[in-house]
Amino acid sequence: MKEIFFIPDRCRPGCNACQMACVSEHLLNKGVLSPLSGLPFPRKVQSRPIKNQIKTPYPHPVRCLHCDPPTCVESCLSGSLTKSPEDGRVGNDLEQCIGCFMCVAHCPYGAVIPVPTEQVSIKCDGCLWSKAPACVRACPTQALLFTDLETFSDTLEREKRYRDREIQPAHLSPARV
């Protein structure tokens, strides 16, 4: 199953192209006259340094990890959050959401976002109606990739080999006078 993966070394803080693309994509699909507060604005969070993972904090998109079992689905009182048996994705039906925000409190990753003005909680829908999510298509540095885990692992390994390569000195011929 394809997922959105994040490479922090490539991200340029302050770019926010992914956020703008998400808002634009959802405006396109909801209609121009829909209220902005009802849109699933993506968030970027500043992560704190974690031992052996990220040396410096980078803002990164918060996305649903489709946990197994998903605590947000288990805590949802209205049944608006469900996990698909076919592909294992957690989906959100905003029509059923009652705005209790239990899913927000139980999501261990902060991927479910409360929208108090609309009395709903929202999460990234992954732009499932398109080939790739809008945030991935808009990222100018390819810090966001939409691929499967195996391909992503290969990409990281290839980049590691490139960074760790030994650069040989150039052998130059003596200049002719």
CORLIN-V928236 format. One record per residue. RES is the residue in one small letter. PHI is phi in whole degrees, -180 to 180 (999 if undefined). D_FIRST is the distance of its C-alpha to the first C-alpha in Angstrom with 2 decimals. Layout:
# CORLIN-V928236
res-><RES & RES>
phi-><PHI & PHI>
d_first-><D_FIRST & D_FIRST>
This chain:
# CORLIN-V928236
res-><m & k & e & i & f & f & i & p & d & r & c & r & p & g & c & n & a & c & q & m & a & c & v & s & e & h & l & l & n & k & g & v & l & s & p & l & s & g & l & p & f & p & r & k & v & q & s & r & p & i & k & n & q & i & k & t & p & y & p & h & p & v & r & c & l & h & c & d & p & p & t & c & v & e & s & c & l & s & g & s & l & t & k & s & p & e & d & g & r & v & g & n & d & l & e & q & c & i & g & c & f & m & c & v & a & h & c & p & y & g & a & v & i & p & v & p & t & e & q & v & s & i & k & c & d & g & c & l & w & s & k & a & p & a & c & v & r & a & c & p & t & q & a & l & l & f & t & d & l & e & t & f & s & d & t & l & e & r & e & k & r & y & r & d & r & e & i & q & p & a & h & l & s & p & a & r & v>
phi-><999 & -75 & -136 & -91 & -114 & -121 & -112 & -62 & -63 & -90 & -73 & -109 & -55 & 93 & -66 & 57 & -63 & -65 & -65 & -63 & -66 & -64 & -62 & -62 & -63 & -77 & -66 & -60 & -88 & -99 & 107 & -67 & -88 & -72 & -68 & -63 & -67 & -86 & -82 & -80 & -62 & -74 & -111 & -118 & -115 & -90 & -81 & -86 & -59 & -115 & -57 & 67 & -125 & -119 & -76 & -123 & -70 & -126 & -70 & -147 & -69 & -91 & -133 & -74 & -98 & 50 & -56 & -131 & -80 & -79 & -68 & -67 & -68 & -64 & -90 & -70 & -75 & -93 & 81 & -75 & -94 & -138 & -108 & -71 & -71 & -73 & -117 & 78 & -83 & -91 & -114 & -129 & -101 & -66 & -67 & -89 & -64 & -104 & 74 & -80 & 63 & -65 & -65 & -63 & -69 & -97 & -73 & -72 & -109 & 72 & -85 & -97 & -110 & -79 & -123 & -61 & -66 & -104 & 56 & -141 & -116 & -125 & -147 & -59 & -95 & 70 & 47 & -62 & -84 & -121 & -61 & -142 & -60 & -60 & -64 & -69 & -65 & -88 & -66 & -73 & -104 & 55 & -75 & -108 & -125 & -111 & -158 & -91 & -62 & -65 & -65 & -63 & -61 & -62 & -63 & -64 & -65 & -62 & -66 & -64 & -62 & -66 & -68 & -89 & -65 & -96 & -89 & -85 & -67 & -74 & -97 & -103 & -78 & -66 & -72 & -87 & -107>
d_first-><0.00 & 3.78 & 6.47 & 10.22 & 12.08 & 15.87 & 18.54 & 21.79 & 24.16 & 23.34 & 23.74 & 27.18 & 28.39 & 29.99 & 28.01 & 26.13 & 24.78 & 21.41 & 23.39 & 25.56 & 22.75 & 21.12 & 24.55 & 25.35 & 22.22 & 22.89 & 26.57 & 25.87 & 24.02 & 26.40 & 29.64 & 31.93 & 34.25 & 31.80 & 32.66 & 30.85 & 30.65 & 28.27 & 25.65 & 22.65 & 23.94 & 21.55 & 23.32 & 23.76 & 25.09 & 27.24 & 25.94 & 28.67 & 28.83 & 27.07 & 28.59 & 26.90 & 24.11 & 25.43 & 29.11 & 29.71 & 28.27 & 26.09 & 25.06 & 21.32 & 19.20 & 18.52 & 15.09 & 13.73 & 11.97 & 11.30 & 13.69 & 14.46 & 17.04 & 17.06 & 20.69 & 20.69 & 20.03 & 22.65 & 25.13 & 24.79 & 28.20 & 27.65 & 24.34 & 22.87 & 19.77 & 17.67 & 14.46 & 12.86 & 13.12 & 10.81 & 7.44 & 9.07 & 9.56 & 13.15 & 15.18 & 18.77 & 21.59 & 24.30 & 26.93 & 26.85 & 26.80 & 30.28 & 29.99 & 30.69 & 28.20 & 27.57 & 23.83 & 24.82 & 26.99 & 24.49 & 21.36 & 21.61 & 19.94 & 21.86 & 18.93 & 20.86 & 23.77 & 27.06 & 28.91 & 32.34 & 34.03 & 31.81 & 31.55 & 27.75 & 24.89 & 21.93 & 18.53 & 16.12 & 14.64 & 12.27 & 14.39 & 12.29 & 15.31 & 15.02 & 13.22 & 12.60 & 13.89 & 17.65 & 17.89 & 15.91 & 18.04 & 21.15 & 20.95 & 23.87 & 23.23 & 19.48 & 19.18 & 15.94 & 13.11 & 9.96 & 7.91 & 5.80 & 8.09 & 10.21 & 11.16 & 11.93 & 14.02 & 15.78 & 16.63 & 18.13 & 20.04 & 21.41 & 22.58 & 24.19 & 26.04 & 27.25 & 28.57 & 30.20 & 31.87 & 35.63 & 37.40 & 40.49 & 43.63 & 44.60 & 47.58 & 49.90 & 53.06 & 56.25 & 57.39 & 60.27 & 63.32>
